[in-house]
Amino acid sequence: MAFPYSLVIFDLDGTLVDSAADIAESVNRTLRDWNLPTYDTPRITGWIGEGSRKLITSAFRHAGSDADIDEVMPGFLEHYAETALDGIAYEGVVDTLAALHAEGVKLAVCTNKNEEFVRPLLEARGMLHYFDGIVGANTLPERKPSGVPLRYLATQARVDIDRTLVVGDSESDVLAARDAGMDFVLVSYGYRKSLDLHAAGAVAVIDRMPDLLGITPPDMPRRYRSMP
């Protein structure tokens, strides 16, 4: 059976790419620059998902610093750029993108990572050529959890909202998809924080990206609603 959506919009960090260790390294380098205590990767992972400014703000406030984040950001972005290409694609991601692309499904990325860091990472992991559209945190006036960037990508792709699927791992993805009026799938392996994946209203919760190829919309006949 053909894939039931014409456009799939993916989150990046925690969905396509495991970048937690690399982001943590950039945060800790910045904290060391300011002679502040550093944190382990699991702790920093809990701050990922709402953009780089909120990430570094959380780190500095937890470290007991009231430094002006406007002064901190230039150094942080330098360290972020130093580690930006180190993220690793999750198992099965590239093959899944290839399968969807071969079927004629349009693909896009919507992330709260600044756009200048997105394309080089996707290219380094062999994914860039699969995507028809990319929106980062600084591409538009609004970012996730707003649904504006999702609707923008659908408009650019000339695909109706009800034919668009969002794939993500966090509350920001859920809220953005709801705001945009789009169906969404959640991955179980990402940076979900305290999000209850199974109570969020997702079309499916998948443990590995290739499972995406077997999903069906909730309004399809029950006999078709089985995972491969």
C-alpha positions, 0 to 999 in steps of 0.5 A: 500500500502506498505511503498515505501522506504526500509530505513528511516534515521531520524534526532534526535533533533527536529524530533524524540525528543523535546530536546530544553529545555534541551539543553538550560539548558545545555547552560545556565549552561555553561554561568553561569559558565563563569559569562555570561548572559543567554538566553531563550529557543526560542533564544537558539533553533535558534542555534541548528542544527549544532553540540554542538561546533557551539551551544556553540560558538553562545551562547558565542559570543552572550554573548559578550565573546571571550573565547577559545571554546576549554576551554569551551567545557569540561564544556559544555559537562558535563552539556550536559550529565546532561540533555541528557536524558530529551528530550521527544519523540514527539507524535506518534513517537514511534508508527510510528517507530514500524509500519515501523519496523513491515513492515520490513523497516530498520531505522537509526538515523543521528544526529549532537549530539555526538554519546555517547549521542544518544543511552542512549536517544533513550533507555530511550525513548523506541526507541533504539531497532528499529534502525539498525544504528546510526551516531552522530556528532563524528562518522565519519570525516564528519557530516551533512550538508555533505551527507557522513553520510547518504550514510554511513548508506545506505551502512551499511544497504545495501539499494540503495540511491533511496530506502532511505528516510531522515526525518528531520527538518532543513537546515542541513538535507535538504543539507545533503539529497541533497548531498547524492542524497536522497529523504527527508521529513520535519516535521513542528514542529521542529527547522527549523530556517528560512528554508522555508519548502515548498520550500525546495523540500521535498517529503512531509511536515508533521505536525505529525510523523504518517503522514509519513506512508502515504507518496509517492515518487514524481514519483508515480502516482498522484492518490496515492499521498494523505495523510491519 
